[in-house]
Amino acid sequence: MKPGTLLNKPRKRCAVYTRKSTEEGLEQEFNSIDAQRDAGQAYIVSQRTEGWIPVADDYDDPAFSGGNMERPALKRLLADIEAGKIDIVVVYKIDRLTRSLTDFSRMVEVFERQGVSFVAVTQQINSATPMGRLMLNVLLSFAQFEREVTGERIRDKIAASKKKGLWMGGRPPLGYDVVQRKLVVNAEEAALVRRIFTDFATIRSCTRLASQLNAEGHTTKAWTTQEGKVNAGGPFDKKLLYALLKNRLYRGELSHQGLWYPGQHEPLVDQSLWDQVQAVFQEDGKQRAISTRQREKGDALLRGLLFDGTGQPLYPTYTRKQGKVYRYYIGQGVNRFGVAGGSLRLPAAPIESATVQQIKTVLSSPEAVAAVCRELGPEVDEGRTVLALSRLGDVWSQLYPVEQQRLVQLMVERVDLLDQGLRIHWRALGWKSLLEEFRPETIGAELVAWEAA
């Protein structure tokens, strides 16, 4: 070579692009990305007499698939090509740049528009020549075929595994943890799932149930990936609850491409509760909303007031058989924690009737009402108030259910269900409000007097 030959060659700025599909081996001191980069840099050095020089930047995409163009380093490379900063792209093999013939065609358009050549080090291919472009298309066709066949094998393997009831990845569902590709019950979350199903059967509104769960501080599934990434739980919303309540996974099944197969995991919801929840979804949405509001206003007299002997709350619920509604109060054991066997399930009517009877006994007892009046102060007209409240007891059965429930909520703080009967805790401030309503010459007192007449 004559002196000065290199100086007469036009400089060609060369960029080495590297890619690896998975994270496996990237933690090694010298990994696949390093090997590809070194091979590319060595090839550029071998072409130094042709004016090839490396650019300063590295274009590395570790753990990115070659099946699409959503890769940060590749986007940066194409942007630099468009900006006129690169003359030659060097890769170890063609499939490091892409495995898609369509994507490669788009890249070639950019290359040709900007006058950029493409070189594959180990395949001796240069896109600057017609033969090089032919070989590129042939090799890329085989690369795309290989990717599609591999994808089919992976899909078939996933389908076969799901048909066997194995969990094949993704965010674990609320109520379960993943252990060796199997769903294992998470006791605390499972209790929440059972509570969601049982409460929805009563509340019948995903929106209201979500508000209640969020107010109590409950969150969606929180989990940690195998790589140690923590995914925190978030608030519930009606769409998420709807999907959860319709998810047959909680009946012990797994889905694949719209079909459901028996899973190897333990179901969290029994058939009876599942059917009850799905029956709610079958109802007309507007009619369900109306019936929900009506039920919340007047059907559960002791909603939020009734507790069992251990101090745990009892919740109103109902079942419908042959067009007839049967109302119950159920214990926290079945409502929140799904305890099988020995769960508390009590007919609503006898409990409510016994509570009302005690309220009417107090209202009809002049001594009891007089004691309340004296405790609330001298401004209360004891004699006339006693008369008004005794009449209230007489006409109780003629009041609308909504009004009965309002008065009970006003007078009663809580009702404890004991072996020997009921124990009512009175609400002092509520009695004061009640006495104000039934003072002489008030609408409440006149109404009761009119009803009694």
C-alpha positions, 0 to 999 in steps of 0.5 A: 500500500502506498503512503497516504492510501488510507487518507484518500479513502472516504471515512465510513462511520461504523456502528455495532449493534448487539442483542440477546433475547433473554437475561440468562448469562447477562450477569457473567463478566463476559457475556454474549453481548460482549462477544458480539461487540468484540467480533463487530469491533474486530471486523471494523479494524480489519477493514481499516484500510477501506476507511472504516472507523467505529463510532463512539456509541454502543447499541446494545439491547440485552434481554429483548426479542428480535420479533419486533422493533420495540428495543431502545438501542435499535430505536436510537440506532435508527434515529442516528442513521436518520440523522446522518451519523452512521454509514455502516451497521455491523452485526454478529449475525442477521437475526441479531438485528431482527427475526422479522422479514417485515421489520427488516424490509422497513430497516432496509428502506431506512438504510437505502434512503440514508445510503447506509450499508449492512454487514453480518460478520459471521455470514459474510453478507454486505447489503451494498451488493445485489447478491448480498441483498438476495442472501439477506432476504433468504436468511431472514426468511429462514429466521422468521420461519424458525421464530414462527415454528418456535412460537407454535411449539411454545403455544402447544406446550402452554396449552398442554400444561394448562389442560393438565391444570398447571399455572403457566405464568402471569400475575398470580390471582388474589387468593393464591401464591405460585409454587412450582407452577401450581396455585397454592392457597394464600389463607389471608387472601383466600378469606378476602376472596370468599368475603368478596363473593359473599358480600356481593351476594348481599350488596349486589353492586361492584361499585359499592363493594369496591368503596367498602373494601377500599375504605377498609384498606384492602388492596389487590394482589401484591406479589414479587417476581422471580427476579425480585421485582415487587408489584404492590397491590392497588385499590379495587374498582368495579371492573376488577371486582366484576372480573374477579366475581366472574373468574371460574378459576375460583371454582378450581378451573384454568382457562386457555383460549376461551376454554376452561379445564380442571385445575390442580388448585383448591377452589375457594368458592363452593357451587352454591355461592358461585351460583348465587353470585352469577344469578345476581349478574343475570338480573337486569342492571337497572332493576338490580340497582333499584332493588339494592337501594330498596333493600338497603333502606328497609329490609335489614332492620339490624344492618350493622347492629347485630353481633354474635356472642364473641363480638363478631358482626352478623351480616344480612343476606338472603336466598331466593327459592321458587320466587320466595325470599328467605332472609338471614343473618350470617356470622363472620366465620362464613362471611369473611373467612369461609370457615366450612362447618359450624358456620352461623346462619340465623333466620332474620325474622325471629331476631328482628321480632325479638328486638322490636319486642324489647323496643316496644316494651321499653317504649310502653314502660313509663318508668323506663322512658321517665328514667331516660327523660330525667337523665337527659335533663329538666328541659324534657317534658317527662309526662307528655313525652312518656305518653307520646312514646308509649303511643309510638309502641302501639302503632309500631307495626303500622310504620313503613319498614324504612321508618322502623329501621330509621328509629331502630338505628336511632335508638340502638347502638348494638344488639348482642346475640347471647345464648339466653336471648338478646341484649340491647345497648341503647344509644343515648344521643339517639334517644335524645334526638328521638325525644326531640322528635316526639316533644309535645306539639311536634309533627312526630307527636301529632302523627303518633297520636293520629295513628293511634286514633 
